Amino acid sequence: MSIENATPPAVKRNGLRCKDSRKRRLSGARARPTELARRRGAPGLGRGGVYLKHLIVFFSFIAVCCGAASARDDSGLAAFLQNLWPAAERAGVSREVFDRAVESSSIETSVLQRPHTQAEFTISIPSYLSSALTPARVARGRSLATELAAPLARIEQRSGVASTTLLAILGVESNFGSATGAADTLSVLATLAYGGHRGTVFSDEYIAALVMLQRGYVARERLRGSWAGAMGQPQFLPSAYLKFAQSYDGEGPADIWTNRLDSLASIGNFLKESGWVAGLPPVIEVVVPPTFDYGALDLDLSQWRATGFSQADGGRLPESGAASLFQPAGAAGPTFLITDNFEAIRQYNTSDAYALSVALLAERIAGRKAPIAPWPKVAALSTADCMEMQRLLAARGLYRGTIDGKLGRTSRNAVHAFQLSVGLQPADGFATKAVLERLRGKGE
């Protein structure tokens, strides 16, 4: 999945809400009774194929862009690719297909020229949303919802996924199919594999692309996509295509490059296989009762209702289901309860910013205002500040993640625990300069 299609190419590097690459988890025994039902471990290439580039390419580019691959020529690449033959043969690829693919693969210079970071990991969530939820995108989504009403209803019936969510993912991934990328997928994957970072991830994806060719799913010249190897309108990596791509009419291989209905059906199938619960909203904007003490962030929806939470639009919360409190800009901004379906979207892309943008775009396509509460102005923390905060939290035994400056769920839980331990309210888990100063021992 390619964020270059969803946000401007120039993004600030020191965003306040840098995103953890880990999956969201509930913490401690307190969360266990209401843990999100189908909480999945880190998927392998099958499920990871669709979002894995966001989890890995950030790290891969550090090695690749610094010259690991650029220092070598295409002859060296060909020799490297020849070493993949045993694995390709085991996957059912013929020698003829393999040799033709290797001969047509070359160092993809566009990969080497790309920035080292990606937008959903390096800008604040409000800033990301302002780029992803443009009026033009909402209008186009609504137009397609009307134009494709009948086939969308059929896909929704088969997959259980709301048609507005299908359209939202298509909109964020490729601007509804208008920005799918023109890079040669085999060359991109070969270049990333040749860089040597993250083990065999991109070598495996290269072989998956060869399997696609072997089975006649796509012609060689049509293997085009993003600078990170993601293909077509839904931006699937080859392994994700093999597992989840689905033609709308059920006949022949899915055409995710030019066929919008095949793309929407494939997105629906992916989310269905990722545990999507029909009828459950991914996010619910809520109003926090003034008596809430922030002692728990993970409860059942029935418990949230009993605690005094209500939907921001005046509606009634669902009767039951695990949900976590999420305040991406702190207690002063919009407040959401996120459900299993938020996690299903994060199987597509591990970023909270991405999942929230999809959920809110779906709401807007449906004609609803989202979010209702305004975003506050907040002072950004630098990456250095974020890393210092993680180190200080780790020193107190509250944070056990990587010191990387990416403040996602693991970091938020640690901040929340610190806030509770020193009596800071609201204990919203939001990383601010005041929290950092308190961690430094100032302002006590």
HELIX and SHEET records of a PDB file:
HELIX    1   1 ILE A    3  ASN A    5  5                                   3    
HELIX    2   2 GLY A   28  ALA A   31  1                                   4    
HELIX    3   3 ARG A   32  THR A   34  5                                   3    
HELIX    4   4 LEU A   45  ALA A   63  1                                  19    
HELIX    5   5 VAL A   64  ALA A   68  3                                   5    
HELIX    6   6 ASP A   74  GLN A   82  1                                   9    
HELIX    7   7 TRP A   85  ARG A   90  1                                   6    
HELIX    8   8 ARG A   95  SER A  104  1                                  10    
HELIX    9   9 THR A  109  LEU A  112  1                                   4    
HELIX   10  10 ALA A  119  THR A  122  1                                   4    
HELIX   11  11 ILE A  125  ALA A  132  1                                   8    
HELIX   12  12 PRO A  135  GLU A  147  1                                  13    
HELIX   13  13 ALA A  149  SER A  159  1                                  11    
HELIX   14  14 SER A  163  SER A  174  1                                  12    
HELIX   15  15 THR A  185  GLY A  195  1                                  11    
HELIX   16  16 VAL A  201  GLN A  214  1                                  14    
HELIX   17  17 ARG A  220  ARG A  222  5                                   3    
HELIX   18  18 PRO A  238  PHE A  244  1                                   7    
HELIX   19  19 ARG A  260  GLU A  273  1                                  14    
HELIX   20  20 LEU A  301  THR A  307  1                                   7    
HELIX   21  21 ASP A  340  TYR A  348  1                                   9    
HELIX   22  22 ASP A  352  ILE A  365  1                                  14    
HELIX   23  23 THR A  383  ALA A  395  1                                  13    
HELIX   24  24 ARG A  409  VAL A  422  1                                  14    
HELIX   25  25 LYS A  433  LEU A  439  1                                   7    
SHEET    1   A 2 ALA A 183  ASP A 184  0                                        
SHEET    2   A 2 ARG A 224  GLY A 225 -1                                        
SHEET    1   B 5 ASP A 298  ASP A 300  0                                        
SHEET    2   B 5 ALA A 322  PHE A 326 -1                                        
SHEET    3   B 5 THR A 335  ILE A 338 -1                                        
SHEET    4   B 5 VAL A 283  VAL A 287 -1                                        
SHEET    5   B 5 SER A 310  GLN A 311 -1                                        
END                                                                             
